[in-house]
Amino acid sequence: MRVLIADDDAALRHGLRVQLERWGYEPVVCEDGTAARGVLASPDPPPLAILDWSMPGADGVSLCRDIRTNPDLRSMYVVLLTAHDTRDEMVAGLHGGADEYITKPFDWELLRARIQTGARIATLQQSLEQRVRELQSALDMVKQLSGLLPICSYCKRIRKDDGEFWQHLETYLSEHSEAEFSHGVCPDCLERAKRDLGL
């Protein structure tokens, strides 16, 4: 899993990158808030972020607010890593949108445990979003089958949207749903066919 790191402390950035790689993650490293904002605006941003509170360009809390107000980023798990350790600052960071608040200096194993928790939650969020997309696709398909269908009262074919082409009912339903057809003859049609054939 990719993890965004944004911190203006070069030594800490290096330490975070090395440890994350050791723990099996793929770090995306940024030296300030401006670079982090660029990564967040990319087509495929990381699902987990470790943000410093105080850094040039944009501070961590501002980035948290950006994340929480962007529908494409709301599921991102955010760890705020900061030297701000007062109660009011912690409350402000969490209210700003951080999922986790860790003060510097920190214990590396504690950070690892918090990142593991974040990775589990981010994975669940991604799975949920995929299910929602699948459900929306299914609903869109159902909507295609809703409403009035122009059908010929004689041959029972369906008129296409352009009005110039008619297709068999089973062909239309096969294209717009997952329905499959097995053909047979109903009793009334069987009797009609026998009469037509003189049987």
N, C-alpha and C positions, 0 to 999 in steps of 0.2 A: 504494500500500500504506500502511495506517495504521501509525504508529509511536508507541508510548507513550514519553513523556518524563517522568521523575520526578526533580526536583532542587529543593532549597530555595533555590538561588541564582537570584534573579529575573533578573539580567542574563544568566546562562548559559542559563536557560530561554528567554528571548527570542531569544538568538542561535541556539540549537538549533532553535527553531520556524521562524525566518526561513530558516535554511540548509536545513532539511528540505523546506520548501515550495519553495525554489529548486531543489532536487534532484528534485522531483517526488513527494514523499511527503506524506502527510496526518498531521500531528502531533496527538497527543492529549496535552495538557500537564497535568501534575499538580505541585503545589507541595510535596508531602510524601508519605511512605510510606502514610499512611492513605488519601489520595485515590487513589493508585496501586492500592492493594489493592481499592478499590471498582471501579476500571476492570477489574481482573483478574477480579473476580467477576461482571462483566456478562455478558449472554448471548452477546455477540460481541466478545471482547477482541482487541486488535491482535495480529498474528502476530510482531511485533518490538518489543523494548523497550530503551530506554537508561535505565539506573538509576544514580543517585548512591549511593555507599556510605553516607555519613553524612547522614541527614536525619531530621526528626521523624516520629513515628508508627510507621514501620517502616523499618529501614535496607535498603540494596540487597541485601545478602547474605541477610537474612531473606526478602525478597521472592523472591529466586532459589530459596530452599529451598521456599517455598510453591508456586512455579511447577513445580518438578521433582517435587513430591509430588502434584500435581493432574493426573489423567489427561487432563482437558480442556485443560491448558496445557502439557503436557510438550514439545510440538513448538515452543513459542515460542523464538525466537532472542533471547538476552539479551546486551547489551553493558553491562558494568559500567564506569562512568565515574567515576574517583575520584582523590583526591590521595594515597591510600595507595599508596606505591610501593616498599615493601620486598619482598624475595623471599617472605618468609613470608606477607605480606598478599596478594600475587598468587596464591600457592598456595591460600590460604584462600578467596579469591574464586572461583577456578575450581572448587575442590572444592565450594563452596557451590552451584554450578549455573550460573555465568556461562559463556557460550560465548566471550566476548571480554573482554579486560581492557585498558582504556586509561587511562593516568594523565594527570592535569592538571598543567600546561597541555598541551594536545594540538594536533596539527596537523590542521586542518580537512579537508584532502584525505585524510589517513590515515583519519580518522573516516568520510569519505564512502566510501572504498574498503571499509572494514570493514562499513558498513551495506549496501553493494551485495552483498557476500558473504552477509551475513545474510538479505537479501531473497531471494536465489537459493535459499538453503537452506530458508527458510520456505516459499517457493513449492513446492519439491519435496516438503516435508513435507505441505503441504496436498493436493497431488496424490496422494501416497501414501495419505493418510487417506481421500480420496474413493474411491480404488480399493479400499481395505479395506472401506469401507461397501458398495460395489457387490458385492464378493465375498460379504460377509455376507448381503446381500439375496438373492443367488443361492443361497447355502446354505440360507437359510430357505425358499426356494421348493422346493428339493430335499427338505427335511425334510417339507414338506406332502405330497409324493408317496411318502414312505417309510411302511413299516408295512403292515398288512393293510387292504384295502379291502373293505367289504361289498358284494358284487356279486350280483345275481340270476342264478341258474344257468340261467334260461329266457330272459329278455329281455336279460341282460347290462347292466342299468342299475345305477348306483352309488347307494347310500343316503347321503344327506347326514348331517351331524353330528347334526341334530335328530331323525333317525330317521323323520321324517314325509314326507320328500320324496325321490323317486328321480329321477335324471337320466341321460341317455344317457352312455355311456362317453366318447364324443368331446367332449361338452359339458363334462364334468368335467375332462378332460385339458386342454382349451383354456383353462379358467378357472385352472388351477393350473400351467400351464407355457406355453412358447412354441410348443408343437407345433401344426402345422396339418394338416388332413386333406383328402385327395382321395379321393372314394368310388369304389369299383369293386365287382365281384362276383368272388369266388374261384371256381375250377372246380367244387368240390363244391357250393357254393350255386347255381351256374348250372345244374348237372344237376338239383338238387332243384327249382328253379323250373320247369325244363322239364317235369319229371314232374308237378308240381302243376298246370301249365297244359295238360297233355296234349299236349305238343309232342314 
